[in-house]
Amino acid sequence: MADKSLSPVERLAVGLEGLIMTRLVPKDSPGPVFKWLFKVPVICYRISLPLFGSFVLLLTTTGRKSGKPRYTALEYRREPSGDVIIMAGWGGHTDWRRNIQADPHVRVQLGRKHYEALAKPLSDADVAAWLAEALRLNPASARIWSRWAGQPVHSDAPESLLRAARSFPSFRLKPLPGQNIP
């Protein structure tokens, strides 16, 4: 059961995400249909219709080969400091992660607010703590994390969280000095 502090819409989104991520999305790669579906929030952001701003951000990286802007919609976690945490799926085999590794300077859009940031990799211990918090808020998400990690993930087994963390390369988006944090 999801955390009771979530709104009904957020609870519905969490439930739908669970269904999609455990039953429909291929584990090895999103495939063409889901690649297109995952672009829907990008399209909404690009036409100034940020419907997903409370839980999905728009990340702009610089293409490591092309040098062109590349846009990716990602779920995020907001830290009390104002920093944002993002996590790569598919074992980190994502273009946006490779782009960040080549150039960690990114642009972040949360709703209608934009800022420049530096993406800093998180340690496995930090990712494990993030997973523990996600499981605390939504214990049913253990099925999702276990599927994507390729091994059982349990909130009461710190070693399982640490092992799983290696499957989810994550980054802290630190606003550059002088940037207004939304």
LINRAVEN-V287425 format. One record per residue. N is the residue number from 1. PHI is phi in radians with two decimals (NA if undefined). OMEGA is omega in whole degrees, -180 to 180 (999 if undefined). Layout:
BEGIN
N:PHI:OMEGA
N:PHI:OMEGA
END
This chain:
BEGIN
1:NA:-179
2:-1.28:178
3:-0.96:-179
4:-1.19:180
5:-1.33:177
6:-1.32:177
7:-1.24:178
8:-1.00:179
9:-1.16:178
10:-1.13:177
11:-1.10:177
12:-1.09:179
13:-1.07:179
14:-1.12:179
15:-1.13:178
16:-1.13:178
17:-1.05:179
18:-1.03:179
19:-1.08:-177
20:-1.11:-173
21:-1.31:179
22:-1.72:-174
23:-2.05:-169
24:-1.89:-177
25:-1.35:177
26:-1.05:-175
27:-1.29:-174
28:-1.45:-176
29:-2.88:-179
30:-1.18:-178
31:1.31:-173
32:-1.14:-179
33:-1.14:-178
34:-1.29:174
35:-1.03:179
36:-1.20:-180
37:-1.07:-180
38:-1.19:177
39:-1.48:-179
40:-0.98:177
41:-1.09:177
42:-1.09:180
43:-1.07:179
44:-1.05:178
45:-1.08:-175
46:-1.14:178
47:-1.72:177
48:1.08:177
49:-2.22:-175
50:-1.35:-178
51:-1.22:-170
52:-1.88:-170
53:-1.01:-178
54:-1.41:179
55:-2.50:178
56:-2.26:176
57:-1.86:173
58:-1.88:179
59:-1.79:175
60:-1.95:176
61:-1.95:174
62:-1.76:-179
63:-0.99:-175
64:-1.19:179
65:-1.81:-174
66:-1.48:-174
67:1.33:-179
68:-1.57:175
69:-1.12:178
70:-2.20:-173
71:-1.93:179
72:-2.45:174
73:-1.60:-177
74:-2.39:168
75:-1.19:-178
76:-2.51:173
77:-2.17:179
78:-1.58:177
79:-1.52:177
80:-1.00:180
81:-1.25:-175
82:1.73:176
83:-1.14:179
84:-2.09:177
85:-1.92:175
86:-2.19:-174
87:-2.34:178
88:-1.57:174
89:-1.57:177
90:0.86:178
91:1.13:-179
92:1.52:-179
93:-1.47:-180
94:-2.16:180
95:-1.12:-178
96:-1.09:178
97:-1.16:178
98:-1.10:178
99:-1.14:178
100:-1.11:179
101:-1.12:179
102:-1.36:179
103:-2.63:-175
104:-1.34:177
105:-1.41:-176
106:-2.30:172
107:-2.03:-177
108:-2.08:172
109:-2.16:175
110:-2.04:-174
111:1.11:179
112:-1.73:-178
113:-1.67:180
114:-2.13:169
115:-2.80:177
116:-1.59:-177
117:-2.57:174
118:-1.98:-180
119:-1.55:180
120:-1.98:-179
121:-1.12:175
122:-1.62:175
123:-1.29:176
124:-1.03:180
125:-1.12:178
126:-1.16:179
127:-1.15:178
128:-1.06:178
129:-1.13:177
130:-1.10:178
131:-1.08:179
132:-1.05:179
133:-1.17:178
134:-1.06:179
135:-1.21:177
136:-1.13:-179
137:-1.26:-178
138:-2.53:-178
139:-0.98:-180
140:-1.15:-179
141:-1.26:177
142:-0.99:178
143:-1.08:-180
144:-1.13:-177
145:-1.08:180
146:-1.12:-180
147:-1.08:-176
148:-1.31:178
149:-1.46:-179
150:1.33:180
151:-2.79:-180
152:-1.09:177
153:-2.11:-178
154:-2.22:-179
155:-1.14:-179
156:-1.64:179
157:-2.24:-177
158:-0.94:-180
159:-1.15:178
160:-1.20:178
161:-1.17:179
162:-1.16:177
163:-1.12:-179
164:-1.15:-178
165:-0.96:-179
166:-1.13:180
167:-1.49:-174
168:-2.26:177
169:-0.95:-174
170:-2.31:-177
171:-2.41:171
172:-1.75:178
173:-1.65:-178
174:-1.68:178
175:-0.99:177
176:-1.21:179
177:-0.94:179
178:1.50:180
179:-1.49:175
180:-1.45:178
181:-1.49:-180
182:-1.22:999
END
